[in-house]
């Protein structure tokens, strides 16, 4: 491994990285009385294809190192070179370009995702920050492509009556289009969990739009219906062939 590394250039070089947070005293006239040594002399190389794990107890500086690598914090001293360029010296457009290649994935999804934003808005937000990657008129298509790649595209052709009703309730920011579209209103109440109906649990609310059937209907899947198919059909799965070319259409 050492011989292979010697023949290649590291993608990331960190040398003598230091980050001290000052401890100040006073209200009107503040003066530094000490420092918290969050990171104190970290050095490592990372080569293409390698994975590096930084392990330590809580408060040892792991998160601070990550923030320094992203240039979210400025180091007290030391260098961070990405593909030979010291990113601690970058700013403006040059720093923004580098950040497209250095990304952070946070542990806690609840602090990473904004519950007030839709999935499409969250995925499309980086295109607002980096408009050169996807022009404004092309962002919706780019977001749709990413959703297709990871299998999250379940809203383009919903087949379950309850899903159709939910999506019909989403407001459209166009008064003319909003006035013309059909709104699906479900009737009935949610059934009691102590006495659930046969078939799916929302059957009473959706049966007026899709009557419950005693025998499995046509699913649209080639060949015998897959065991996991529900009575609301299947959808094509990009990149798959034959019997694997269709996946369950979930509500």
C-alpha positions as CSV (number, residue, x, y, z in Angstrom):
1,X,0.0,0.0,0.0
2,X,2.9,2.4,0.8
3,X,4.5,1.7,-2.6
4,X,1.3,2.4,-4.4
5,X,0.7,5.6,-2.5
6,X,4.3,6.7,-3.3
7,X,3.5,6.5,-7.0
8,X,0.4,8.6,-6.8
9,X,-0.4,12.1,-5.8
10,X,-2.7,12.5,-2.7
11,X,-6.1,14.1,-3.3
12,X,-6.0,15.7,0.1
13,X,-3.0,16.8,2.1
14,X,-3.3,18.1,5.6
15,X,-0.2,19.4,7.4
16,X,0.1,20.6,11.0
17,X,-3.5,21.7,11.2
18,X,-4.3,23.8,14.3
19,X,-7.5,25.4,15.5
20,X,-7.6,27.3,18.8
21,X,-10.8,29.0,20.0
22,X,-10.0,32.0,22.1
23,X,-11.3,32.4,25.7
24,X,-12.1,36.0,26.4
25,X,-12.8,37.8,29.6
26,X,-14.6,41.1,30.2
27,X,-17.7,42.8,28.8
28,X,-16.7,46.2,27.6
29,X,-13.0,45.6,27.3
30,X,-12.5,42.0,26.3
31,X,-9.1,40.4,26.5
32,X,-8.0,36.9,25.7
33,X,-7.1,34.9,28.8
34,X,-6.6,31.5,27.2
35,X,-7.7,29.2,24.3
36,X,-9.5,25.9,23.7
37,X,-7.2,23.7,21.7
38,X,-9.8,22.0,19.6
39,X,-7.3,20.8,16.9
40,X,-3.6,20.8,17.7
41,X,-1.2,19.6,15.0
42,X,-3.2,17.2,12.7
43,X,-1.4,15.8,9.6
44,X,-2.5,13.2,7.1
45,X,-2.7,12.3,3.4
46,X,-5.7,10.8,1.6
47,X,-5.2,9.1,-1.8
48,X,-7.8,8.5,-4.5
49,X,-9.9,5.4,-3.6
50,X,-9.0,5.5,0.1
51,X,-11.2,6.0,3.1
52,X,-9.9,7.6,6.2
53,X,-11.7,7.3,9.6
54,X,-11.0,9.8,12.4
55,X,-11.9,8.2,15.7
56,X,-12.0,9.7,19.2
57,X,-14.1,10.6,22.2
58,X,-16.7,13.4,22.2
59,X,-15.1,16.8,22.1
60,X,-11.7,15.7,20.7
61,X,-12.0,17.8,17.6
62,X,-13.4,15.4,14.9
63,X,-16.2,17.8,13.8
64,X,-13.8,20.8,13.9
65,X,-11.4,19.0,11.5
66,X,-14.4,18.3,9.2
67,X,-15.4,22.0,9.3
68,X,-11.8,23.0,8.6
69,X,-11.7,20.7,5.6
70,X,-14.8,22.3,4.3
71,X,-13.4,25.8,5.0
72,X,-16.4,26.5,7.3
73,X,-13.8,27.4,10.0
74,X,-10.5,29.1,9.3
75,X,-7.5,27.3,10.8
76,X,-5.2,29.0,13.3
77,X,-2.3,27.6,11.4
78,X,-1.5,24.8,9.0
79,X,-2.4,23.9,5.4
80,X,-5.1,22.0,3.7
81,X,-4.4,21.1,0.1
82,X,-7.0,19.6,-2.2
83,X,-5.5,18.4,-5.5
84,X,-2.4,20.5,-4.7
85,X,-4.3,23.7,-4.0
86,X,-4.4,25.3,-0.5
87,X,-8.1,25.8,0.1
88,X,-7.5,27.9,3.2
89,X,-6.5,30.7,0.9
90,X,-9.5,30.5,-1.3
91,X,-12.6,32.7,-1.2
92,X,-15.5,33.7,-3.4
93,X,-16.1,31.8,-6.7
94,X,-12.9,29.7,-6.3
95,X,-14.0,28.4,-2.9
96,X,-17.5,27.8,-4.2
97,X,-16.1,25.7,-7.1
98,X,-14.0,23.6,-4.7
99,X,-17.0,22.9,-2.4
100,X,-18.8,21.1,-5.2
101,X,-16.2,18.4,-4.8
102,X,-15.9,18.4,-1.0
103,X,-19.1,17.6,0.8
104,X,-20.3,16.9,4.3
105,X,-22.9,14.3,5.2
106,X,-24.3,14.9,8.7
107,X,-25.2,12.1,11.1
108,X,-28.6,13.5,12.2
109,X,-31.2,13.6,9.4
110,X,-33.5,15.7,11.5
111,X,-31.0,18.6,11.6
112,X,-30.0,18.0,7.9
113,X,-33.5,18.2,6.4
114,X,-35.8,21.1,6.7
115,X,-39.4,19.8,7.4
116,X,-40.8,23.0,5.8
117,X,-39.3,22.2,2.4
118,X,-40.4,19.5,0.0
119,X,-38.0,16.8,-1.2
120,X,-37.8,18.5,-4.6
121,X,-36.9,21.8,-3.0
122,X,-34.2,20.2,-0.8
123,X,-32.6,18.4,-3.7
124,X,-32.8,21.5,-5.9
125,X,-31.3,23.9,-3.4
126,X,-27.7,23.2,-4.4
127,X,-28.6,24.2,-8.0
128,X,-29.6,27.6,-6.6
129,X,-26.2,27.9,-4.9
130,X,-24.3,26.6,-8.0
131,X,-26.4,27.9,-11.0
132,X,-23.6,27.0,-13.4
133,X,-24.3,23.3,-12.8
134,X,-27.9,23.5,-13.9
135,X,-29.4,26.7,-15.5
136,X,-32.6,27.9,-13.9
137,X,-34.9,26.5,-16.7
138,X,-33.2,23.1,-16.4
139,X,-33.3,22.5,-12.6
140,X,-36.7,20.8,-12.5
141,X,-35.5,18.2,-15.0
142,X,-32.2,17.7,-13.1
143,X,-34.1,17.2,-9.8
144,X,-36.4,14.7,-11.6
145,X,-33.3,12.8,-12.9
146,X,-31.9,12.5,-9.4
147,X,-35.2,11.2,-8.0
148,X,-35.3,8.6,-10.8
149,X,-31.8,7.5,-10.1
150,X,-32.5,6.8,-6.4
151,X,-36.0,5.4,-7.0
152,X,-37.9,8.2,-5.3
153,X,-40.0,9.2,-8.3
154,X,-43.5,8.1,-7.0
155,X,-45.5,11.2,-7.8
156,X,-45.5,11.4,-11.6
157,X,-48.1,8.7,-12.3
158,X,-49.7,7.8,-8.9
159,X,-52.0,4.8,-9.2
160,X,-53.2,4.4,-5.6
161,X,-56.5,6.3,-5.1
162,X,-55.4,7.7,-1.7
163,X,-52.1,9.0,-3.2
164,X,-54.0,10.6,-6.0
165,X,-56.3,12.4,-3.5
166,X,-53.3,13.6,-1.4
167,X,-51.5,15.0,-4.4
168,X,-54.6,16.7,-5.7
169,X,-54.7,18.7,-2.4
170,X,-51.3,20.2,-3.1
171,X,-51.8,23.9,-4.1
172,X,-50.5,25.1,-7.5
173,X,-48.9,28.5,-7.5
174,X,-50.8,29.5,-10.6
175,X,-54.4,30.8,-10.0
176,X,-55.6,29.9,-13.5
177,X,-54.2,26.3,-13.4
178,X,-55.5,26.0,-9.8
179,X,-59.0,26.8,-10.9
180,X,-59.0,24.3,-13.7
181,X,-57.5,21.2,-12.0
182,X,-59.7,18.5,-10.5
183,X,-59.7,18.2,-6.7
184,X,-60.3,14.6,-5.4
185,X,-62.3,14.6,-2.2
186,X,-62.3,11.4,-0.2
187,X,-65.4,10.5,1.7
188,X,-65.9,8.4,4.8
189,X,-63.7,8.1,7.9
190,X,-60.5,6.4,8.7
191,X,-61.4,2.9,10.0
192,X,-60.9,1.8,13.6
193,X,-57.6,0.1,14.2
194,X,-59.5,-2.3,16.5
195,X,-61.6,-3.5,13.6
196,X,-59.6,-2.9,10.4
197,X,-61.3,-3.7,7.1
198,X,-60.2,-6.3,4.6
199,X,-57.7,-5.4,1.9
200,X,-55.8,-2.1,2.6
201,X,-56.6,-0.1,5.7
202,X,-57.8,3.0,3.8
203,X,-60.3,1.0,1.8
204,X,-63.4,2.7,3.1
205,X,-62.1,6.1,2.1
206,X,-61.0,5.1,-1.4
207,X,-63.5,2.4,-2.3
208,X,-65.8,5.0,-4.0
209,X,-63.0,5.7,-6.5
210,X,-61.6,2.2,-6.7
211,X,-64.0,-0.6,-5.7
212,X,-62.4,-3.4,-3.8
213,X,-61.9,-6.6,-5.8
214,X,-62.0,-10.1,-4.6
215,X,-59.5,-11.4,-7.3
216,X,-56.2,-9.8,-8.2
217,X,-56.5,-7.4,-11.2
218,X,-54.1,-6.9,-14.0
219,X,-50.9,-5.3,-12.7
220,X,-49.3,-4.3,-16.0
221,X,-46.3,-6.4,-15.2
222,X,-45.0,-8.7,-17.9
223,X,-45.5,-12.4,-17.2
224,X,-47.0,-13.7,-14.0
225,X,-47.7,-11.0,-11.4
226,X,-44.8,-10.7,-8.9
227,X,-45.7,-11.7,-5.4
228,X,-45.1,-8.2,-4.1
229,X,-47.3,-6.5,-6.6
230,X,-50.3,-4.6,-5.1
231,X,-53.6,-4.2,-6.9
232,X,-52.6,-0.7,-8.1
233,X,-50.0,-1.8,-10.7
234,X,-46.2,-1.7,-11.3
235,X,-43.9,0.9,-12.7
236,X,-40.9,0.5,-15.0
237,X,-37.5,0.5,-13.3
238,X,-34.8,2.3,-15.4
239,X,-31.8,0.1,-16.3
240,X,-33.4,-3.2,-15.6
241,X,-34.4,-5.9,-18.1
242,X,-36.8,-8.8,-18.3
243,X,-38.7,-9.8,-15.2
244,X,-36.7,-7.3,-13.2
245,X,-37.8,-4.4,-15.4
246,X,-40.8,-3.6,-13.2
247,X,-41.1,-2.6,-9.6
248,X,-44.0,-2.3,-7.2
249,X,-45.9,1.0,-7.4
250,X,-46.1,2.0,-3.8
251,X,-48.5,4.6,-2.4
